[in-house]
Each structure stands twice: as C-alpha cells, then as structure tokens.
Amino acid sequence: MSPIKRFLLMLALTAMWSPSFLFIKLAIEDFPPMVAVSLRLTIAAVIMGFILLYKGYSFPKDRGFWIRASVMAVFSSSLPFALFCIAEQWIESSLAAILNGMSPMFTVILAQMFVPSDRLNINKVVGITLSMAGMVLLFLPQLQNGIDATVVGMAAVVFATFCYAVGHIFGKLFSMNMKPYVTPTAQFIISSLILWPFAIFNGDVARMTMPSASAIVGVCGLGIFGTVCAFIIYYKLLESSGPTAISTVACFFPVMGMLLGFIFLGESLTTVGLAASGIILLGMLTVNEVIDLRSRNVTEVEEA
C-alpha cells in the first residue's frame, strides 16, 4: 500500500473515531456508562456478524484464535471504551481528547520492545513531536482558561490510552493473515460478553429510564461509526502500517472535532486552530512517510 493511500485511510479512521467523544457525552446523559458501552459493542457485534454471514466467512476453530481475540477484546475495546465512558462523567470531552493523545508515546515505547519492523526513526520522532505540539497549541486557550477535571477521570483516560497502545501492538502481531472482518467480529462478541454482566450485576440496567433521542443517537453513533466503520478501517491499516503510525490518529481527533463544530454548530475557526491543525497534519504526513525525511524528499505516489 502506498504512503498516500495509508494516509488517506488514516484520515478516514480519524473521521470515524473523532466524534466518539461527543457521542459518549450524548449517550451517558441517560444511559449508565456500562450500559452505554455494552450497547455500543452489541450493536457492533450484530452488524459485523451480518457482514461476516454475507461474506461467507467463518471463525477459526482453534482455541488460540479465541484467546488472542479475547486479548484484543480487553485491551482494544471493552476496557478502554468503558474507561472513557466512566471518565467523561468527571472530565470534559476536550480534556479526554487531549489525554488520548498520549497513546502515540505509549505505543512508541511498546513498539521498540515488541515490533522490530516499527522501531524509531527520524520520521517517527519528528512526526510524533509535531503532532503532539500541534495538539497542545490547539488546546492552549482552553488550558489557559482552566479545564474542569478530577484525578480519577484523568487517570481513567490515561490508562485507557495505555490499553489502546497495547491493543495496537498486539493487533499488529496477531491479526496478520486473517480474513477481513473475522477478528473484529470476534473481538466485539467477546467484549459484549465481558461487559454485560458488569452492567447487569452493578444494577445499571435496573436503574435505567426511557432514554432521550439524543442518548440513543449517541449510542448508535458509537456503535456504527466509532466501532464498526472505525475497526474495519483499523484492521485494514494494521496489514500495512506500523502501530506507531496508527496511534497518531489520536492527535488528529481534536482537529476533526473543531471542523465538525465549524460545519454543524457554526463555531469559528481561529488562526491558532488552523495553524495547530496544519502542524498536526504535517506530523501525520511525516510519520506515514508521505514526507520522507530520511531521503529528504517527498515520497512519490505509488500504484495502490
């Protein structure tokens, strides 16, 4: 896959994942956090199951596949999804997006240890530095004004980003040579089975009232866009990209949030916001070797 195609897929992944922070806020207005994340994963599991049937694919019968899929279910979906839903009860979605940008740092460290093909080079160092600097610049006005937060909420998000990093690494090592849609479908089924008992025995289901339309939209948005569409693209990227490059999409989430606010909510685009967006975009281009600092030129577009 050419660097340009990889980069475009990452933009598509960003577009699917970015609204998740907003969808979470909408969902937990009426749904208890564990119910919201359980519904999210159940919706995804059902949709992916129908896709799998349509494609005529089946699950491998060996126990090793289900063990590995369970690891992905814990670290790449059920645990971080639940932590973000819980955290956003105490912190603002903008702060959750900022802290989520720590994922590339955790991923770089783990990749150095476990993925020989994804070791640090000048492109990754410069690209990640630019992306994180741009994200700090983007949120600088809000940081100066102060952001409501609690230690518990912030710790939950930081641990969730570490889980994502583990998922990126394990997914790269585990998902190779698998038929499309098989691994994410198994992952969502297992994640649903893991989380529903917590939602039920914790009493969240019993305490539920009739949810509002906005809460239903939030849960459906999380299930369809933030899970099904996002993970189809995500597993496609894992075939040809390193986990470090994939993790940098977290830095672009706030940019997409800013653009969505401009398009749908009439919010203004500031000079600082545009400059920060350009820096983050430059960082992502560098990490993905569209701009190749090692050869000091821009990589030519290859045949897909």
C-alpha positions as CSV (number, residue, x, y, z in Angstrom):
1,M,0.0,0.0,0.0
2,S,1.4,3.4,-0.9
3,P,2.1,6.1,1.7
4,I,-0.6,8.3,0.3
5,K,-3.3,5.5,0.5
6,R,-2.2,4.7,4.0
7,F,-2.5,8.4,5.0
8,L,-6.0,8.7,3.4
9,L,-7.1,5.6,5.3
10,M,-5.9,7.2,8.5
11,L,-7.9,10.3,7.7
12,A,-10.9,8.1,7.2
13,L,-10.2,6.4,10.5
14,T,-9.9,9.7,12.2
15,A,-13.3,10.8,10.8
16,M,-14.9,7.7,12.2
17,W,-13.3,7.9,15.7
18,S,-13.3,11.6,16.3
19,P,-17.0,12.1,17.0
20,S,-16.8,9.4,19.7
21,F,-16.1,11.9,22.5
22,L,-19.3,13.8,21.5
23,F,-21.3,10.6,21.1
24,I,-20.2,9.4,24.6
25,K,-21.3,12.7,26.2
26,L,-24.7,12.3,24.5
27,A,-25.0,8.6,25.5
28,I,-24.2,8.9,29.2
29,E,-26.8,11.7,29.6
30,D,-29.4,8.9,30.0
31,F,-27.6,5.6,29.8
32,P,-25.4,4.4,32.7
33,P,-21.7,4.2,31.4
34,M,-21.5,0.4,31.5
35,V,-24.9,0.1,29.7
36,A,-23.8,2.6,27.0
37,V,-20.5,0.8,26.2
38,S,-22.2,-2.6,26.3
39,L,-24.9,-1.4,23.9
40,R,-22.2,0.1,21.7
41,L,-20.4,-3.2,21.4
42,T,-23.5,-5.3,21.0
43,I,-24.6,-3.1,18.1
44,A,-21.2,-3.5,16.5
45,A,-21.2,-7.3,17.1
46,V,-24.6,-7.7,15.4
47,I,-23.7,-5.6,12.4
48,M,-20.3,-7.3,12.0
49,G,-22.0,-10.7,12.3
50,F,-24.3,-9.9,9.4
51,I,-21.3,-8.7,7.4
52,L,-19.5,-12.0,8.1
53,L,-22.5,-14.1,7.1
54,Y,-22.9,-12.0,3.9
55,K,-19.2,-12.5,3.0
56,G,-19.4,-16.3,3.8
57,Y,-16.6,-16.2,6.3
58,S,-16.4,-18.3,9.4
59,F,-14.4,-18.2,12.7
60,P,-11.3,-20.3,13.0
61,K,-12.0,-23.4,15.2
62,D,-8.7,-23.3,17.1
63,R,-8.6,-22.2,20.7
64,G,-5.6,-20.0,20.1
65,F,-7.6,-17.6,17.9
66,W,-10.2,-17.1,20.6
67,I,-7.6,-16.5,23.2
68,R,-5.9,-13.9,21.0
69,A,-9.2,-12.3,20.1
70,S,-10.0,-12.1,23.8
71,V,-6.8,-10.1,24.5
72,M,-7.8,-7.7,21.7
73,A,-11.3,-7.5,23.2
74,V,-10.0,-6.5,26.6
75,F,-7.3,-4.0,25.5
76,S,-8.7,-2.6,22.3
77,S,-12.4,-2.2,23.0
78,S,-14.1,-3.3,26.3
79,L,-11.6,-1.8,28.8
80,P,-10.8,1.5,27.1
81,F,-14.4,2.0,25.9
82,A,-15.6,1.6,29.5
83,L,-12.9,3.8,31.0
84,F,-13.7,6.6,28.6
85,C,-17.4,6.4,29.4
86,I,-16.6,6.4,33.1
87,A,-14.0,9.2,32.8
88,E,-16.3,11.6,30.9
89,Q,-18.6,11.7,33.9
90,W,-15.9,13.8,35.7
91,I,-13.8,15.4,32.9
92,E,-14.7,17.4,29.8
93,S,-14.6,15.7,26.4
94,S,-11.9,18.2,25.3
95,L,-9.6,17.1,28.1
96,A,-10.3,13.4,27.2
97,A,-9.2,14.2,23.6
98,I,-6.0,15.8,24.9
99,L,-5.1,13.0,27.2
100,N,-5.9,10.5,24.4
101,G,-3.0,12.0,22.6
102,M,-0.7,10.1,24.9
103,S,-1.4,6.9,23.0
104,P,1.5,7.5,20.5
105,M,4.0,7.8,23.3
106,F,2.9,4.6,24.9
107,T,2.8,2.9,21.5
108,V,6.3,4.0,20.6
109,I,7.7,2.6,23.8
110,L,6.0,-0.8,23.4
111,A,6.8,-1.0,19.7
112,Q,10.5,-0.6,20.5
113,M,10.2,-3.7,22.7
114,F,8.0,-5.9,20.7
115,V,7.7,-4.9,17.0
116,P,11.1,-5.0,15.2
117,S,9.6,-3.5,12.0
118,D,8.3,-0.5,13.8
119,R,11.5,0.8,15.5
120,L,12.0,4.5,15.9
121,N,13.5,6.5,13.1
122,I,13.7,10.2,12.2
123,N,10.3,10.2,10.6
124,K,8.5,8.8,13.6
125,V,10.3,11.1,16.1
126,V,9.7,14.3,14.2
127,G,6.2,13.3,13.2
128,I,5.0,12.4,16.7
129,T,6.7,15.5,18.1
130,L,4.9,17.7,15.6
131,S,1.5,16.1,16.1
132,M,1.7,16.4,19.9
133,A,3.0,20.0,19.7
134,G,0.1,20.9,17.4
135,M,-2.4,19.3,19.7
136,V,-1.1,21.3,22.7
137,L,-1.2,24.5,20.6
138,L,-4.8,23.7,19.6
139,F,-6.0,23.4,23.2
140,L,-3.7,26.2,24.6
141,P,-6.6,28.7,25.0
142,Q,-8.7,26.2,27.0
143,L,-5.7,25.2,29.1
144,Q,-5.1,28.8,30.0
145,N,-8.7,29.3,31.0
146,G,-8.7,26.1,33.1
147,I,-10.5,22.8,32.5
148,D,-12.7,21.0,35.0
149,A,-11.3,17.6,35.8
150,T,-10.7,15.1,38.6
151,V,-7.7,12.9,39.2
152,V,-9.9,9.8,38.9
153,G,-11.3,10.9,35.5
154,M,-7.8,11.8,34.1
155,A,-6.3,8.6,35.4
156,A,-9.0,6.6,33.7
157,V,-8.3,8.2,30.4
158,V,-4.5,7.8,30.7
159,F,-4.9,4.1,31.5
160,A,-7.3,3.8,28.5
161,T,-4.7,5.2,26.2
162,F,-2.2,2.7,27.5
163,C,-4.7,0.0,26.7
164,Y,-5.1,1.3,23.2
165,A,-1.3,1.1,22.8
166,V,-1.2,-2.5,24.0
167,G,-4.0,-3.2,21.5
168,H,-2.1,-1.6,18.7
169,I,0.9,-3.7,19.3
170,F,-0.9,-7.0,19.9
171,G,-3.2,-6.4,16.9
172,K,-0.2,-5.9,14.6
173,L,1.4,-9.2,15.9
174,F,-1.9,-11.2,16.0
175,S,-4.1,-10.1,13.1
176,M,-1.8,-10.9,10.2
177,N,-3.1,-13.4,7.6
178,M,-6.6,-13.3,8.9
179,K,-9.7,-12.9,6.6
180,P,-11.3,-9.5,6.7
181,Y,-14.0,-8.9,9.4
182,V,-13.3,-12.1,11.2
183,T,-11.1,-10.7,14.0
184,P,-13.1,-7.5,14.8
185,T,-16.4,-9.6,14.9
186,A,-14.9,-12.0,17.4
187,Q,-13.5,-9.1,19.3
188,F,-16.9,-7.3,19.6
189,I,-18.7,-10.5,20.6
190,I,-16.2,-11.2,23.4
191,S,-16.3,-7.6,24.5
192,S,-20.1,-7.6,24.8
193,L,-20.0,-10.9,26.8
194,I,-17.4,-9.3,29.1
195,L,-19.2,-6.1,29.8
196,W,-22.9,-7.0,30.0
197,P,-22.5,-8.9,33.4
198,F,-21.0,-5.7,34.9
199,A,-23.9,-3.6,33.6
200,I,-26.5,-6.1,34.9
201,F,-25.0,-7.0,38.3
202,N,-24.0,-3.4,39.0
203,G,-27.7,-2.5,38.9
204,D,-27.3,-0.1,36.0
205,V,-29.9,-1.8,33.8
206,A,-32.5,-1.8,36.7
207,R,-32.0,1.9,37.2
208,M,-32.5,2.9,33.6
209,T,-35.3,5.1,32.5
210,M,-36.6,5.8,29.0
211,P,-33.6,7.3,27.2
212,S,-33.9,10.5,25.2
213,A,-33.5,10.6,21.4
214,S,-30.1,12.3,21.7
215,A,-28.8,9.5,24.0
216,I,-30.0,6.9,21.5
217,V,-28.2,8.8,18.7
218,G,-25.1,8.8,20.9
219,V,-25.1,5.0,21.4
220,C,-25.9,4.3,17.8
221,G,-23.2,6.7,16.6
222,L,-20.7,4.9,18.8
223,G,-21.7,1.5,17.6
224,I,-21.9,2.3,13.9
225,F,-19.2,4.9,13.3
226,G,-16.9,4.7,16.3
227,T,-16.8,0.9,16.3
228,V,-18.0,-0.9,13.1
229,C,-16.7,1.6,10.5
230,A,-13.6,2.5,12.5
231,F,-12.4,-1.0,13.2
232,I,-12.9,-2.2,9.6
233,I,-10.5,0.6,8.6
234,Y,-8.3,0.0,11.6
235,Y,-7.7,-3.7,10.8
236,K,-7.1,-2.8,7.1
237,L,-4.4,-0.4,8.2
238,L,-2.8,-3.0,10.6
239,E,-1.9,-5.0,7.5
240,S,0.4,-2.4,6.0
241,S,1.2,0.1,8.8
242,G,3.1,0.1,12.0
243,P,1.2,0.6,15.3
244,T,3.1,3.8,15.9
245,A,1.8,5.4,12.8
246,I,-1.8,4.2,13.5
247,S,-1.6,5.6,17.0
248,T,-1.0,9.2,15.7
249,V,-4.7,9.4,14.6
250,A,-5.4,10.2,18.3
251,C,-3.6,13.6,17.8
252,F,-5.9,14.5,14.9
253,F,-9.2,13.8,16.8
254,P,-9.4,17.4,18.2
255,V,-8.9,18.8,14.7
256,M,-11.9,16.8,13.4
257,G,-13.9,18.0,16.4
258,M,-13.1,21.6,15.5
259,L,-14.1,21.1,11.9
260,L,-17.3,19.4,12.9
261,G,-18.1,22.3,15.2
262,F,-17.5,24.7,12.3
263,I,-19.7,22.8,9.9
264,F,-22.6,21.8,12.1
265,L,-22.6,24.2,15.0
266,G,-21.4,27.4,13.4
267,E,-18.3,27.7,15.6
268,S,-15.5,29.9,14.4
269,L,-12.1,28.7,13.0
270,T,-9.3,30.6,14.8
271,T,-5.9,31.3,13.4
272,V,-4.3,29.3,16.2
273,G,-6.6,26.4,15.5
274,L,-5.8,26.4,11.8
275,A,-2.1,26.6,12.5
276,A,-2.3,23.8,15.0
277,S,-4.2,21.7,12.5
278,G,-1.5,22.2,9.9
279,I,1.2,21.2,12.3
280,I,-0.7,18.0,13.3
281,L,-1.3,17.2,9.7
282,L,2.4,17.7,8.9
283,G,3.2,15.4,11.7
284,M,0.9,12.7,10.4
285,L,2.3,13.0,6.9
286,T,5.8,12.6,8.3
287,V,5.1,9.6,10.4
288,N,3.4,7.9,7.5
289,E,6.5,8.7,5.2
290,V,4.5,10.7,2.7
291,I,7.1,13.3,3.7
292,D,10.3,11.2,4.0
293,L,13.0,13.0,6.0
294,R,15.4,10.1,5.5
295,S,15.7,10.7,1.8
296,R,15.0,14.5,2.2
297,N,12.2,14.5,-0.4
298,V,8.5,13.9,-0.7
299,T,7.7,10.2,-1.4
300,E,6.2,9.7,-4.8
301,V,2.7,8.3,-5.1
302,E,2.9,4.6,-5.9
303,E,0.5,2.3,-7.5
304,A,-2.0,1.1,-4.9
